[in-house]
Amino acid sequence: MDEERLKEIEQRLNAMDRQLQALQAAHHRPLIGSNIWVLVPVIAIIMWGLKGIF
């Protein structure tokens, strides 16, 4: 193979590697950010319930 063809293949491979890393980063996002709006009312209800006990 000639040098130009090898460089083209290497560039494509690098682009695919960057895309794979971006997909993996998106897949491993922290879960607390999206679920915080569910946890806030649940914690408030639990605290309200505990207030009546103490």
GIDA-V852742 format. One record per residue. PHI is phi in degrees with one decimal (999 if undefined). PSI is psi as a letter, one per 30 degrees, with the letter a starting at -180 (* if undefined). OMEGA is omega in radians with two decimals (* if undefined). Layout:
PHI,PSI,OMEGA
PHI,PSI,OMEGA
//
This chain:
999,l,3.11
-88.6,l,-3.05
-62.3,e,-3.11
-63.9,e,-3.14
-65.1,e,3.12
-64.8,e,3.11
-65.4,e,3.12
-64.0,e,3.12
-64.9,e,3.13
-65.0,e,3.11
-64.6,e,3.10
-63.7,e,3.13
-64.0,e,3.09
-63.1,e,3.11
-64.4,e,3.12
-67.1,e,3.10
-64.2,e,3.10
-63.7,e,3.12
-64.4,e,3.11
-64.2,e,3.11
-64.1,e,3.11
-65.0,e,3.11
-65.6,e,3.12
-66.5,e,3.11
-65.9,e,3.12
-68.7,e,-3.12
-74.1,f,-3.07
-103.2,h,3.09
-69.1,l,3.08
-66.7,k,-3.08
-84.8,f,-3.04
-66.8,f,-3.10
-63.2,e,-3.09
-83.7,f,-3.07
-96.3,f,-3.08
-63.6,e,-3.11
-73.8,f,3.03
-86.5,e,-3.10
-70.8,e,-3.09
-59.9,e,3.12
-67.0,e,3.13
-64.1,e,3.12
-64.7,e,3.11
-63.3,e,3.12
-66.6,e,3.12
-64.5,e,3.13
-64.9,e,3.11
-63.9,e,3.11
-67.7,e,3.13
-70.4,f,3.12
-62.9,e,3.12
-71.8,f,-3.13
-76.9,e,-3.07
-87.2,*,*
//
